[in-house]
Amino acid sequence: MKYEDIELVNNEAIHNFEFVVDGHRSFIDYKLKDNKIYLVHTEVPQELEGKGVAAEMVEKAFAYIEQKGLKLVPLCTYVQRYLKLHPEWERILALNGNV
């Protein structure tokens, strides 16, 4: 399944990037401090597991982070694994990934 047409929503009120597929809400919890964004936790409902939703959501979050000129601190283990598979995104990491 392709998710290019599904918008990633930044729900600033609850510090979530939200991604709704087939009526199911996936999200990434984040914290924002100065120009750094800390991605804390990624969650995909069971109905969407194994369908590439988390990867697409992280990719869209990275694009958003880059567009806004923020620096990434990847605290979430899924986000850390994604970065290892996609080293081209290291360009948005905070210096040495330090907090």
N, C-alpha and C positions, 0 to 999 in steps of 0.2 A: 504494500500500500504506500502511496505517495502522500506526503504531508505538506508540500510546498505552499499550497493555498490556505493552510490553516495558520491563523495569526497567533503569535506568541504575545500574550497580554502581560504587561507589567502592572500587577496589582500592588501599587505602592503602599496602600493602607495596611496590608498584612505582609509586606515584604516577600512576595511570591511572584515568580514568573509562572503564568498559567497557560496550559495548552489543553484544549478540549477536543477530543476525538470521539466521534460516535456517542456524544453525550456524556463521556467519562472525562473527569478532570485529572490531569497530571500536573505536577508543579515542581519548581525548584525554590526552596527557601533560600533567602539571601539576607545579608546585612550589608549596609552601605556606610562607610566611614571615610570622610574626605573624598579622595578620588579612587578609593579602592572598594571593590565589591567582593564580598566573601560568599561564595556559593557553599552553603552549609549542608543541604540535604536534597536529594532528588527522589521523587516518588511517582510511580506509575501504578494505577489500579490493576488488579489481577486480570481484568478483562482485556487489557491492552499489552500485557507482558509478552515479550518475544516478538513484537511487531515493529520494532525500530522507533517507537515513540520517544523513548528517553534520548536516544542519539539525536533525533531531529530536534527535540526540545533544547538540548544542550548546544547544538550547532546554532540554532536561532538565538539562544541567549548569548553566545560568544559574539555573534554578529552585532547584537544590540550593544553589548559592552564595548566593542570596538568603535561602533558608531558614536557612542556617547563619550568616548575618550577616557573611559575608566580602565583601571588595572585590576586584573583578576587574582584573587587568592582562592585557590581550589581546596576547600576543606572536605568536600564530599568525595567519598571514595569512588563513586561512579564517574564524577567529573575528572578525577585524577586519572582513572583508567582511560577515559575518552581522550585526554590530552596525550597520553602515551601512544595511542593509535593515530592521533592527528597532531603531530608536532608542529605543523604549520601555525597552530594557534598559540604557540609559546610566545609569540610576539605581543600578546595582550597580558602576559603574566606580570604581576608586581615584581619588582626587583628581587630576584632569587626566590620568588614565591613567599617571601617572609611576611608575617602578619604585623 
